[in-house]
Amino acid sequence: MTKETIVARLIDQGHIIIKTADSLLNKKDGYAQDIQDLHRDGQISTAESITLLKDADLYIPRDFRQPDIVTLPHISYPYNPGPSGTPPNVYCQTTTLDNIQN
């Protein structure tokens, strides 16, 4: 049972007009009074009243599945050597401000 099906039934049975349907579906001014009047007159049940008053219908598809979580490979620091056990050769060169000015 959704808001849309309740409102469609009320329109089809002639209990409300399109303007009232708009008020109920979009929670415009006076929608709570419209729900109260429909409930009092017996056009909607208590469960339908609550459904119309709720902020949003909860929709969970039948085939809902949790998405796969992708993880990155583990990286350990400091450097973890590869299968050979020896880290690669790394060459660094530093330059100081004194070397640049000369």
N, C-alpha and C positions, 0 to 999 in steps of 0.2 A: 504494500500500500504506500503510495507516494502522494505528495501534494498534487501532482499533475493528474493522477488517476481520480482522486477525490473531487477535484475541481471539474474535471471532464464529466464525471457522473452527475454532479450538481447542475451543470449546464444542460446536459442531455435530458435530465428529468425536469428542467424548467424551474428549478429552485433559485437560481442566480442568473444574472446577465453577465456579459463580457466585462463590463466595468467593475463589477464585484469580483469576478475571477482575477482581473488584473490586480485589484487591491489585495486579494488573498495571496496570490503567488509572489507579489513583489513587496508585500508588507507596507502598503501605503496607509495613509491616515484612515483610521476607522476599521482596519482589518480585524482587530480584536473584537470589536463590537459586532461585526458581521459574523464572526465565528460563534460568539455567544448567542446571537439570535438564531443561527442555524442549529446550534446544539439544543437550545431551549425548545425550538419548534420540532425537534426530533428528526431533522434532516441529516444530521451527522452524529456519529457516536462519540463517546468520550475519547476513544483511541484516535479517531479521525481528527478530533479537535486538537489533541496534543500534537499529532503529525503536522497539522497546519500551523501550529504555534512555534514549532521547532525552527531553529535558524537554518539548518540544512539537513537534507536527507543523507544518510550514510550509505554510500554505494561501494561495495567491494565486489569486483568481478569474480565469477566462479573459478576462473582459471588463474586466480591471483597467485603469483609465486614471488618469493623474495629474490631480488636481483643478485646475480653473481657478484661477489666482491673480489676485485682484482688486487693482488698484492704485488709489490715490487720485490725483487730478489734482495736477500739480506746482504747488507754491506757492512763490513766490520772495520773499525778504525782502532788503532793505527793499521796501516796497510797489512792485509793478510796475503802472504805470498801464494802463488798458484801451486799447481800440483808438483812442479819441480822443486819447490821449497826455497827458491832464490828470488828475491825481488828484482825487477828490471833495473838496469842502470839509468840513473837520472843525473843529468849534468846541469849545473846551475852556474850562472855568471852574474856577478853583482858589479854594479858601477856606482862609484861614489861621486858626489858633486865635484870633488877635487880633480878627479880624472877627466871630467868633461870640460872643465875650464882650462886645463893645460893644453 
